[in-house]
Structure formats: C-alpha cells, structure tokens
Amino acid sequence: MVWSPPIVILNFKAYREATGSGAERLAYVAETVSKELGVKVAVAVQPTDVYRVSSKYDVTVLAQHVDHQGRGAGLDTSRRWP
C-alpha cells in the first residue's frame, strides 16, 4: 500500500470512548473529514473493532497490536520521574 501526503492517522488507543460504538462515531468523523477536505485518513482501531469499522466506513483501517495491558495509556502513575 502506497500513500501520498497529506495523510492523517488517528490512533484510537484503548480508551473506552474509542471502542465499540465510540469507534464507529470516530470513524464516521474521520470519513467525513477525509471526503470534505480531500485528505487521506486512516484509523488505528482495536482488533475487535476492525470488522465493525472497515465494513461501514470508507477509511483505511489499521489494527493495533494486542497486549496484556488494561484500557488507557498503560502508564504507571505511581512512579516518579526525576
């Protein structure tokens, strides 16, 4: 797959608001922006949302990897940085 600029890649991460029906809402917005502005838009969704989004919206769908972390950024907020 070869893409030409401009390209926007929207990473949905693992946030609750960006999975399931939330992923659909964001994909709809991405599709609308892509068509209105003539910009290539790809969305990186959770593996469980790949079919759900790719079958309904005209955007490139990328699958995120699967790991053992829970929802969110997976940051250890108890650790203090220098």
Phi, psi and omega in degrees: 000128178243130179245146175250142179297155358280147180228136174240126175246118182258113182267116183283348181055213181238029180283142182306321183290348184245019177237159179062232181294333176295322177296322178295316180298315180293322178295322177299315178297316179299317179297315181298313179298317180302313182290318183289323184258352181068034181248137176290126179236131174239146178241135177256107186251169174294149181307325181289347181255000184302306181295316182305316183278316185292334181277347184246336189234147182268066175224155174288132182248125176250142179262136174280162177284166180251132174218183186272001181287152176282190180296155176096195187281346180073022180274141176272099184283352179279343181279134179262135178264148181300000000 
